[in-house]
Amino acid sequence: MKRWLAVLAGLTFALLGQPAQAQGYARPELLIETEELARILDQKNLRLVDAADAATYRRAHLPGAVSLPYLELSRIDERRGTGQPTSNFEAERLFGGAGIEANTQVVVYDGGEGAPATGVWFVLDFFGHKQVRVLNGGFRKWLKEGRPVTQEVPVVERKKFVPAPQAGKIVTREWVRRNLGSKGIVMADTRSFNEYIGREQPPGAARGGHIPGAIHLEWTNFSADTASFKGAAEIEAALKARGIARETKVVTYCQGGLGRSTDVAFAMKLIGWDNVVEYPGSWEEWSADPRLPLER
């Protein structure tokens, strides 16, 4: 009886510790709040992953965190049009080098913007690692609360990471081409409006514009304060405002395939909307092929 009372008390504390906007998620376990992470920093088999760039990591990071910039996981072979976020070999090398194996509990964070962290979350999930949580609010919230940071780089033992790619979580360039205009499928461009209409053409984009028929669903629609996710009702309302229903098949893309588009996919997963896949090749791959159509 005492054991169950302790468990119940722990659950009650966790629920009370959640910010108001966190209520209503179908999958709250995908997120971890700063309060909970602070309690389990010394937990065995926990691996903190900093998804920001290496320079940001060197300035300061959470104690015990390893650096794994999300952009290192986006290496598309445009000639082959495979769409896989990175190779099995690279996944094994990078994640194994970060000390991640089958039973590792991973918490990934970024500066608080959400996009880099969800990029790492998506790639780990794609390769079959399910024990991944995103720190809600990221480094910004952690620092604001006066929690410990360091410049010390931990010594990490290499582990055996076994990639198990799940093809159903992504689509390729050829799949997108074949399904342009198909009923029940929505291509969601998660970039800025200026990128969407071709007014801005960032580095890596051979042409400006968007995939024909794609709706504009900017990733910032799902951020409460650029440091945490909106609540379930707000996320659902933002999707429905763009004509997306639970049964709609949504294909998210951005410029390079990880970050902004995975942020939208993560928000959908949070509220239990599972009919979402990623186009990792994204605009960088699509715009590089002059034979493929575009709209502005």
C-alpha positions in Angstrom: 0.0 0.0 0.0 2.8 2.4 0.9 4.5 1.8 -2.4 1.3 2.6 -4.4 0.7 5.8 -2.3 4.3 6.9 -3.1 3.7 6.3 -6.8 0.4 8.2 -6.7 2.1 11.1 -4.9 4.8 11.2 -7.5 2.3 11.3 -10.3 0.3 14.0 -8.6 3.5 16.1 -8.1 4.4 15.6 -11.8 1.0 16.8 -13.0 1.0 19.8 -10.7 4.5 20.6 -11.9 3.4 20.9 -15.5 2.8 24.3 -16.9 -0.8 25.1 -17.8 -0.2 24.8 -21.5 1.0 21.3 -21.1 -2.4 20.0 -20.0 -4.4 18.0 -22.6 -1.6 16.3 -24.5 -2.3 12.7 -25.6 1.4 11.9 -25.3 2.8 14.1 -22.5 5.6 11.6 -22.1 7.3 13.0 -25.3 8.1 16.1 -23.3 10.0 16.5 -20.0 9.8 19.6 -17.8 12.8 21.3 -16.3 11.6 20.4 -12.8 11.6 16.7 -13.5 14.9 16.7 -15.4 16.6 18.4 -12.5 15.5 15.6 -10.2 16.8 12.8 -12.4 20.1 14.4 -13.7 22.1 11.6 -12.0 19.9 8.8 -13.2 21.7 5.8 -14.6 21.2 5.3 -18.4 20.2 8.9 -18.9 21.9 10.7 -21.8 21.4 14.4 -22.3 21.9 15.6 -25.9 22.5 19.2 -26.8 21.1 19.7 -30.4 22.5 23.2 -30.9 25.6 24.0 -32.9 29.0 23.2 -31.5 29.9 26.9 -30.7 26.7 27.3 -28.6 27.4 24.1 -26.8 31.0 25.2 -25.9 29.7 28.4 -24.3 27.5 26.5 -21.8 25.4 23.4 -21.6 23.6 21.2 -19.1 25.8 19.1 -16.9 26.6 15.8 -18.5 25.2 16.8 -21.9 26.9 15.7 -25.1 27.0 17.8 -28.3 25.1 16.4 -31.3 24.1 19.3 -33.6 20.9 18.4 -35.4 22.3 19.5 -38.8 24.9 16.8 -38.7 21.9 14.3 -39.0 20.7 15.8 -42.3 22.8 14.5 -45.2 20.6 14.0 -48.2 21.9 12.4 -51.4 20.1 14.6 -53.9 21.1 12.5 -56.8 19.5 9.3 -55.4 16.5 11.0 -53.9 16.4 8.6 -51.0 15.0 11.0 -48.5 16.5 9.1 -45.5 17.7 11.7 -42.9 21.1 10.1 -42.7 22.7 6.8 -43.4 22.6 3.7 -41.2 26.4 4.0 -40.8 26.3 7.6 -39.8 23.4 6.9 -37.3 25.4 4.1 -35.7 28.6 6.3 -35.6 27.0 9.5 -34.2 24.5 8.0 -31.7 26.9 5.3 -30.6 29.5 7.9 -30.1 27.1 9.9 -28.0 26.8 6.9 -25.6 23.3 5.8 -26.8 22.3 2.2 -26.9 19.0 0.3 -26.8 18.2 1.0 -23.1 19.4 4.6 -23.0 16.9 7.2 -21.8 17.6 10.2 -24.0 16.6 13.8 -23.2 17.3 16.2 -26.1 17.3 20.0 -25.8 18.2 23.1 -27.7 18.3 26.8 -26.9 14.6 26.9 -26.4 13.4 27.3 -30.0 12.3 23.7 -30.3 13.3 23.0 -33.8 16.8 21.6 -33.3 15.7 19.3 -30.5 12.8 17.8 -32.5 15.2 17.2 -35.4 17.3 14.9 -33.2 14.1 13.4 -31.7 12.8 12.6 -35.2 16.0 10.9 -36.4 16.3 8.8 -33.2 12.6 7.8 -33.6 13.1 7.0 -37.3 16.0 4.7 -36.4 13.8 2.9 -33.8 14.9 4.5 -30.5 11.7 5.1 -28.6 13.1 6.4 -25.3 13.5 10.0 -26.3 12.0 13.1 -24.7 12.3 16.8 -25.6 13.0 19.3 -22.8 10.1 21.7 -22.9 11.6 25.2 -22.9 15.1 24.0 -23.5 18.3 25.7 -22.3 16.6 29.1 -22.1 14.1 28.0 -19.5 16.6 25.9 -17.6 19.0 28.9 -17.4 16.2 31.3 -16.5 15.3 29.1 -13.5 18.9 29.3 -12.2 19.7 25.7 -12.7 23.3 24.5 -13.1 25.2 24.8 -16.4 28.8 24.0 -17.3 31.5 24.2 -20.0 32.9 20.8 -19.0 32.7 18.2 -21.8 31.9 14.8 -20.4 33.9 11.7 -21.2 31.4 9.3 -22.9 31.9 5.6 -23.4 31.0 4.6 -27.0 27.9 2.3 -27.1 26.5 0.0 -29.7 23.7 1.8 -31.4 21.8 -0.5 -33.8 19.8 1.4 -36.5 16.4 0.0 -37.3 15.0 2.4 -40.0 11.2 2.7 -40.2 10.4 3.6 -43.8 6.8 4.4 -43.0 7.8 7.5 -41.1 9.2 9.3 -44.2 8.4 9.8 -47.9 10.8 10.2 -50.8 11.0 12.8 -53.6 9.5 10.3 -56.0 6.6 9.6 -53.6 5.9 13.3 -53.3 6.0 13.7 -57.1 3.5 10.8 -57.6 1.1 12.1 -55.0 0.9 15.8 -56.0 -2.8 16.8 -55.7 -3.9 13.5 -54.2 -7.1 13.7 -52.2 -6.6 13.3 -48.4 -2.9 14.2 -48.6 -1.6 17.7 -47.5 1.9 18.9 -48.1 2.7 21.3 -45.3 5.5 23.8 -45.9 6.7 24.8 -42.4 9.1 27.5 -43.5 8.6 31.3 -43.2 6.0 32.9 -45.5 8.7 34.7 -47.5 10.4 31.4 -48.2 7.1 29.8 -49.1 6.3 32.5 -51.7 9.8 32.6 -53.0 10.6 36.1 -51.9 13.5 34.7 -49.8 15.8 32.0 -51.2 18.1 30.7 -48.4 21.5 29.0 -48.9 21.0 25.5 -50.2 17.8 26.4 -52.2 18.4 26.2 -56.0 15.1 27.8 -56.7 12.5 29.8 -54.7 8.9 28.8 -54.0 7.1 25.8 -52.7 5.9 22.3 -53.7 2.8 22.7 -55.9 -0.4 22.5 -53.7 1.5 22.8 -50.4 -0.2 24.8 -47.7 1.8 27.2 -45.5 2.0 25.9 -42.0 4.7 27.8 -40.3 6.3 26.0 -37.4 6.1 29.0 -35.0 2.3 28.4 -34.9 3.0 25.7 -32.3 5.3 27.6 -30.0 3.8 29.2 -26.9 6.7 31.7 -26.3 9.4 30.3 -28.6 10.6 28.3 -25.6 7.8 25.7 -25.1 5.0 24.1 -27.0 1.4 25.4 -27.0 -1.3 23.4 -25.3 -3.2 20.6 -27.1 -6.3 22.7 -27.8 -4.2 25.5 -29.4 -2.2 23.0 -31.5 -5.4 21.4 -32.7 -7.0 24.7 -33.5 -4.0 25.8 -35.5 -4.2 22.6 -37.6 -7.9 22.9 -38.2 -7.5 26.5 -39.2 -5.5 25.2 -42.2 -8.0 22.6 -43.1 -6.2 19.7 -41.5 -8.3 17.1 -39.7 -7.1 14.1 -37.7 -7.6 11.7 -40.6 -5.7 14.0 -43.0 -2.3 12.6 -44.1 0.2 15.4 -43.5 3.6 15.5 -45.1 5.8 18.1 -43.4 8.8 19.7 -45.0 11.1 22.7 -44.6 14.4 23.8 -46.1 16.7 21.0 -45.1 14.3 18.4 -43.7 15.1 18.6 -40.0 14.1 21.2 -37.5 11.1 23.3 -38.5 9.2 20.4 -40.2 10.0 18.0 -37.4 8.8 20.5 -34.9 5.3 20.5 -36.5 5.4 16.7 -36.7 6.3 16.5 -33.0 3.4 18.9 -32.0 1.0 16.7 -33.9 2.3 13.6 -32.2 1.9 15.3 -28.8 -1.8 15.6 -29.4 -2.2 12.1 -30.7 -2.5 12.9 -34.4 -0.4 10.2 -35.9 -1.1 10.6 -39.6 2.0 12.6 -40.2 5.2 11.8 -42.1 8.3 13.7 -42.9 9.8 14.5 -46.3 13.5 14.7 -45.2 14.8 15.8 -48.6 12.5 18.9 -48.3 13.0 22.1 -50.3 16.7 21.6 -50.6 16.3 18.4 -52.5 13.1 19.4 -54.4 14.4 22.7 -55.7 17.7 21.1 -56.9 15.9 19.1 -59.6 14.9 21.5 -62.4 12.4 18.9 -63.8 10.2 19.2 -60.7 7.4 21.8 -60.7 7.0 24.6 -58.1 4.7 27.4 -57.2 5.2 30.9 -55.8 
